[in-house]
Amino acid sequence: MRTADVARESGYSVQQVRDLERLGVIPPAVRSDNGYRSYTPLHVHALRAYRGLAAAVGPVEARRLLAELRTATITEAAAAVDEVHARLARERAEVLRAQRALQGIRDEGDERDDRDGQDGQDGENGDFMTITQLAEALGVRSSTLRFWEEEGLVRPERVTTLRARRYGPAAIRAARLVVALRAGGYGIPAVREVMGSLENRDGLDGPEDARRILRERLDGLAARSVLLLRAGADLAAVVTAADASPGTPGSPE
């Protein structure tokens, strides 16, 4: 196959095929006496597999994985591909855990509002926590809470002449929400945006933005999983070609 043939079959441009060969995504093409490249259908499989992998785990990881698959045994290669699926599953589990945490915060707020309405209290005189206590309760470091404070995500009160931090119910709920969003895979800028939106809606009573970005995260993970599934046949061709000896029945032509 010529470079143009491979480009047409894989959906890449001629220059992209050459660049991906140079990066090691596909095996080096055989060169004829006049210097022209000669490819095989296996190169097309590798390029298609790269497209799906790059969408699922990123281009850098996809390049590393394809290079590994070309030299691995079929057992090793199958394990490496399974790990990609497992990684997506772990990310999905983190987002679902964040959604449950967010719902728990919402339910807790509803219960607090019901109690306040019954006894006439404002709900802000509950227990306070020190930074050490809150860090232990959330499973994070005290330095993490201080960093979140610097970023404006959680705002503790300052008490005593030593200016020690103490976290009231509102700050504790905010910290729990930050933990949930971070567990869902969101960076500090995205978390800051959500927390700012919640402040504009009278605290944590209506965290619709948080639910929205978690839903978007799940949708993105689903799309990545589908792309990985579509790449399955091409990945199988790469894996079996690496494991099979030349001329072995069933190896790619």
PLY file of the C-alpha trace (Angstrom):
ply
format ascii 1.0
element vertex 253
property float x
property float y
property float z
element edge 252
property int vertex1
property int vertex2
end_header
0.00 0.00 0.00
1.16 3.52 -0.76
1.10 6.34 1.77
-1.96 7.82 0.04
-3.74 4.46 0.27
-3.09 4.20 4.00
-4.20 7.79 4.52
-7.46 7.16 2.70
-8.20 3.93 4.59
-7.30 5.32 8.03
-8.85 8.77 7.73
-5.56 10.58 8.29
-3.75 12.86 5.87
-0.58 11.74 4.10
1.51 14.01 6.32
-0.19 12.69 9.46
0.61 9.12 8.43
4.28 10.06 8.04
4.28 11.93 11.34
2.68 9.04 13.21
5.20 6.66 11.69
8.00 8.94 12.87
6.46 8.99 16.39
6.36 5.20 16.49
2.58 4.86 16.41
2.90 2.47 13.46
5.83 0.25 12.50
8.33 1.69 10.02
7.26 1.22 6.44
9.38 -0.86 4.10
11.36 1.34 1.72
11.75 0.41 -1.92
14.96 0.98 -3.87
13.67 4.34 -5.07
12.83 5.39 -1.48
9.06 5.07 -1.64
7.27 3.78 1.45
5.36 0.52 1.27
2.71 -0.22 3.90
0.52 -3.20 4.79
-3.08 -3.47 6.08
-1.59 -3.82 9.58
-0.49 -0.18 9.40
-4.10 0.80 8.73
-5.25 -1.24 11.74
-2.62 0.45 13.92
-3.68 3.93 12.80
-7.34 3.23 13.41
-6.52 1.73 16.79
-4.52 4.84 17.64
-7.46 7.08 16.83
-9.70 5.25 19.30
-7.01 5.00 21.98
-6.08 8.67 21.66
-9.72 9.64 22.18
-10.00 7.33 25.19
-6.74 7.96 27.06
-4.98 10.80 25.25
-2.40 10.80 22.43
0.70 10.41 24.63
-0.64 7.35 26.42
-1.97 5.96 23.12
1.48 6.18 21.52
3.07 4.45 24.49
0.48 1.70 24.53
0.69 0.93 20.80
4.47 0.71 20.98
4.04 -1.73 23.88
1.46 -3.81 22.04
3.73 -4.33 19.03
6.39 -6.10 21.13
4.24 -7.76 23.82
2.96 -11.30 23.99
-0.76 -11.70 23.41
-1.26 -12.21 27.15
0.60 -9.00 27.98
-1.13 -7.05 25.24
-4.60 -8.23 26.25
-3.87 -7.19 29.85
-2.74 -3.74 28.71
-5.94 -3.20 26.71
-8.06 -4.47 29.61
-6.38 -1.89 31.84
-7.58 0.91 29.56
-11.16 -0.30 29.97
-10.61 -0.63 33.72
-9.26 2.91 33.91
-12.40 4.29 32.29
-14.48 2.22 34.69
-12.59 3.67 37.67
-13.12 7.21 36.40
-16.82 6.49 35.99
-17.00 5.08 39.52
-15.37 8.26 40.86
-17.95 10.45 39.15
-20.81 8.31 40.43
-19.34 8.53 43.91
-19.18 12.30 43.55
-22.83 12.36 42.47
-23.84 10.36 45.53
-21.86 12.69 47.78
-23.53 15.69 46.17
-26.96 14.16 46.67
-26.10 13.45 50.30
-25.20 17.10 50.81
-28.49 18.14 49.20
-30.52 15.74 51.37
-28.68 16.89 54.47
-29.52 20.49 53.64
-33.21 19.63 53.19
-33.29 17.86 56.56
-31.59 20.82 58.22
-34.13 23.21 56.71
-36.96 21.03 58.04
-35.49 21.03 61.54
-34.90 24.77 61.47
-38.48 25.36 60.43
-39.75 23.27 63.32
-37.63 24.70 66.15
-37.13 28.23 64.82
-33.33 28.00 64.79
-31.19 29.13 61.89
-29.09 25.95 61.83
-25.80 27.81 62.04
-25.12 27.11 65.72
-24.23 23.47 65.24
-20.90 21.83 65.91
-17.71 23.39 64.61
-14.59 21.50 63.57
-10.92 22.37 63.67
-8.83 22.03 60.54
-7.35 18.78 61.85
-10.76 17.31 62.61
-12.18 18.25 59.23
-9.14 16.96 57.37
-9.46 13.60 59.13
-13.21 13.46 58.46
-12.73 14.15 54.74
-9.62 12.02 54.29
-7.46 14.91 53.07
-4.42 16.73 54.41
-4.68 19.91 56.46
-2.48 21.54 53.83
-5.14 20.68 51.24
-7.79 22.55 53.24
-5.46 25.53 53.56
-4.91 25.46 49.80
-8.65 25.36 49.17
-9.01 28.36 51.46
-6.36 30.24 49.46
-8.29 29.40 46.28
-11.52 30.72 47.80
-13.26 27.34 47.75
-13.79 26.91 51.50
-13.97 29.80 53.97
-13.41 28.92 57.63
-13.89 31.37 60.46
-10.95 32.80 62.40
-11.21 32.71 66.18
-8.99 33.41 69.22
-5.98 35.63 69.31
-4.01 32.94 67.43
-6.38 33.30 64.48
-7.01 29.56 64.47
-9.36 28.22 61.85
-12.70 26.68 62.72
-15.20 25.27 60.27
-18.90 25.74 60.80
-21.73 23.80 59.10
-21.60 25.91 55.91
-17.83 25.56 55.53
-18.01 21.84 56.24
-20.67 21.36 53.54
-18.57 23.40 51.11
-15.50 21.25 51.86
-17.48 18.07 51.29
-18.70 19.40 47.96
-15.14 20.26 46.91
-14.07 16.71 47.81
-16.91 15.31 45.72
-16.06 17.44 42.70
-12.36 16.71 42.94
-13.12 12.99 43.20
-15.17 13.39 40.04
-12.04 14.46 38.18
-12.47 18.24 38.12
-9.63 20.70 38.42
-9.50 23.69 40.72
-10.77 26.22 38.09
-13.89 24.13 37.40
-14.53 23.63 41.13
-14.10 27.36 41.75
-16.66 28.13 39.06
-19.19 25.79 40.63
-18.62 27.08 44.15
-18.97 30.66 42.96
-22.24 29.80 41.25
-23.54 28.20 44.42
-22.69 31.28 46.46
-24.80 33.32 44.07
-27.69 30.97 44.80
-27.72 31.41 48.55
-25.17 28.81 49.57
-25.40 25.10 48.79
-29.16 24.88 48.52
-29.29 24.46 44.74
-26.05 22.97 43.33
-27.42 22.42 39.84
-24.12 23.43 38.21
-22.31 20.71 40.15
-24.81 18.11 38.97
-24.53 19.41 35.42
-20.76 19.10 35.17
-20.86 15.63 36.71
-23.45 14.58 34.12
-21.25 16.04 31.39
-18.33 14.06 32.78
-20.35 10.84 32.59
-21.40 11.64 29.03
-17.77 12.23 28.09
-16.72 8.92 29.64
-19.47 7.12 27.74
-18.27 8.65 24.46
-14.68 7.61 25.20
-15.83 4.07 26.01
-17.70 3.81 22.71
-14.65 5.01 20.76
-12.53 2.42 22.54
-15.03 -0.30 21.67
-14.99 0.77 18.02
-11.21 0.47 18.05
-11.45 -3.07 19.41
-11.16 -4.95 16.11
-8.16 -2.89 15.04
-6.50 -3.36 18.42
-7.09 -7.10 18.13
-5.36 -7.08 14.73
-2.34 -5.28 16.19
-2.20 -7.61 19.19
-2.48 -10.84 17.22
0.05 -9.64 14.63
2.56 -8.96 17.38
2.06 -12.42 18.85
1.91 -14.40 15.60
4.96 -15.44 13.63
5.12 -14.57 9.95
2.91 -16.86 7.96
0.97 -18.07 10.99
-2.62 -18.84 10.00
-4.96 -16.12 11.15
-2.33 -13.38 11.22
-3.18 -10.16 9.31
-2.32 -10.28 5.63
0 1
1 2
2 3
3 4
4 5
5 6
6 7
7 8
8 9
9 10
10 11
11 12
12 13
13 14
14 15
15 16
16 17
17 18
18 19
19 20
20 21
21 22
22 23
23 24
24 25
25 26
26 27
27 28
28 29
29 30
30 31
31 32
32 33
33 34
34 35
35 36
36 37
37 38
38 39
39 40
40 41
41 42
42 43
43 44
44 45
45 46
46 47
47 48
48 49
49 50
50 51
51 52
52 53
53 54
54 55
55 56
56 57
57 58
58 59
59 60
60 61
61 62
62 63
63 64
64 65
65 66
66 67
67 68
68 69
69 70
70 71
71 72
72 73
73 74
74 75
75 76
76 77
77 78
78 79
79 80
80 81
81 82
82 83
83 84
84 85
85 86
86 87
87 88
88 89
89 90
90 91
91 92
92 93
93 94
94 95
95 96
96 97
97 98
98 99
99 100
100 101
101 102
102 103
103 104
104 105
105 106
106 107
107 108
108 109
109 110
110 111
111 112
112 113
113 114
114 115
115 116
116 117
117 118
118 119
119 120
120 121
121 122
122 123
123 124
124 125
125 126
126 127
127 128
128 129
129 130
130 131
131 132
132 133
133 134
134 135
135 136
136 137
137 138
138 139
139 140
140 141
141 142
142 143
143 144
144 145
145 146
146 147
147 148
148 149
149 150
150 151
151 152
152 153
153 154
154 155
155 156
156 157
157 158
158 159
159 160
160 161
161 162
162 163
163 164
164 165
165 166
166 167
167 168
168 169
169 170
170 171
171 172
172 173
173 174
174 175
175 176
176 177
177 178
178 179
179 180
180 181
181 182
182 183
183 184
184 185
185 186
186 187
187 188
188 189
189 190
190 191
191 192
192 193
193 194
194 195
195 196
196 197
197 198
198 199
199 200
200 201
201 202
202 203
203 204
204 205
205 206
206 207
207 208
208 209
209 210
210 211
211 212
212 213
213 214
214 215
215 216
216 217
217 218
218 219
219 220
220 221
221 222
222 223
223 224
224 225
225 226
226 227
227 228
228 229
229 230
230 231
231 232
232 233
233 234
234 235
235 236
236 237
237 238
238 239
239 240
240 241
241 242
242 243
243 244
244 245
245 246
246 247
247 248
248 249
249 250
250 251
251 252
